[in-house]
Amino acid sequence: MKRKLGFIALSIALLAFGAAIVIHPERYVACCLQGFAMWAECVLPSLFPFMVITLIFVKTGIAQKASLPLKRVTDKFKLPSATASLYLLSICSGYPAGSRVVGEFCDNGIIAREDCPKVAYLCSTSGPLFIVGSVGFKMLGDRMAGFKILLCHILAVTAVSLVISLLSKRAKYSVTPRISPSNNLLYDCFYSAVISVAVCGGFIAFFFVVANFCSDFNLLLPFEFLLKWIFGENVSSALSLGLIEATTGCRALASSGGKIATALCGFLVTFGGVSILLQQLCYLTKAGVKPLKFIAVKFIQAVICFGLLLLTA
């Protein structure tokens, strides 16, 4: 019954959304183009090169071998040996590259399915080019603010993930890698990177339109009403948009100004919003990661990042 009601509610929402686009194409077609423009300006340059590099490391087996010297460290935190290289690749590449590689390592038998949630929490990070270049320099107009967000973001994600890992159980059986060599490695890596980055752009453009649709029809009023008592009216509206699409929210927060804008940008970058969360879960659910638990962990990480940024303000 719950699934049927959810399906009906989703169908009604999608029909209403589609009807709004048909009735007001001048508004929402322009929004879609703005979403793609924002992706091309803020996300594509920071994601694509590192996505290619990440895939080359993974498909050649370099990432797995590079983690072996740190096996003692990962063992202490009850993590598989491949986690160390995945963690570094995730930090360098940003969303959703870390989640994609975790999914690939699970499919290839490099990471046990029981270990995937722990690794997924740790390898769910944004990249330095996006945080420092796009959010810090372009949006907030302060490169140092970008570095502060990056540092607090990494600390929050790492600390929460390692605590969860220490409190969890170690996988009871060993895994058998199943990586098969590619006859055209460079083409496969570039093709996969292009597809992944294009899908990322689709998510951003779609949820940029969704965020504007929700704002136009006052669907975000309950969130804005709740948040305005804490952060103020302008900030609450920008934060509500960011809960749907994080890049949109960060840009709106930067425009609203205020001392708290940097801390809230850190919250949105760490939490990700609906768009980034769904991008990651596309790769992680098939690896056994439970969506609600993953979202809860991301929220805790985001709150800690927000607190750290407030303390350093």
C-alpha positions, 0 to 999 in steps of 0.5 A: 500500500505504501509503495502504491501511494508513493507511486501515485504521489510521484505520478501526480507530482511529475504530471504537475511538473510537466504541465507547468513546463507546457503552460510556461515554456518561456520560464522553464525552458530558460531555467533548463538552459541556465542549469546547463550553463551553471553545470558547464561553468561550475562543475564540468571543468572541475569534474571531467579531467579528474573523472578521466584520471580516476577511471584510468587509475581504477581500470588499470588496477593502479588504485588497488595496488597503491593502497597496499602500503596503507593496509595496516592503517585501513585495517585499524579502521576496519576498512578494506585496503582499497579504501585509501586510494578511493578516498584520495581519488574521491577528494580530488574528483568530487561528486559523484566520482567517489560513489561511482568508483565504490560501485565499480569496486564492489561489482569487480569484487575488490570490496566486499558488499558488507564494507561498501556502506562504510567506504561510501560514507568516506568517499562521498566528497566534493572536489577542491576545484569546485569548492575553492574555484567555483564556490569560494572564488566565483560565488563568494568572491573569496578564495580563502573562504573556499579553502576553509569550506574544503578543509571543514568539509573533508574533516567532517566527512572523514571524522564521521565516516571513521567513527561509523567504521570503527563501530561497525563489524569487519567483513567476514570473508575475503573478496576475489578481484574480477577486473578484466583487461581492456583492449582500448583502455583510453577510449573506455575511460574517456567514454565512461567519463563523458557519459558520467559528466553528461549525466551529472549535467542532466541531474543539475539542469533537471533539479535546477528547473525543479527548484525554480518550479517549487519556488514559483508555486510556493512549495518550499514555504514550509521549509522557508518558514521553519528556517527563517526563524534561525537564519533570516528570510533571504538566507532561508529561501536560498538554503531551501533551494540548495536542499534541492540543488546544491550549486543553485543554493550556494550561488543564491547564498553568496548573493544574499551575503551575510557572515553565515553564507560561508558556513551554509555553503559548507553545509550544502556542499557536504550534504549535497541536496537532492540532486547530488544525493540521487547521483550518488545513490544511482551507483551505491544502491546496487552496492548494498548502500541503504538510501535513508541511512546514507542520507542521514550520515550525509546530514550529520556530516553537513551539520558538523561541517557547518559547526566547524565553519561557524567556529572558524568564522 
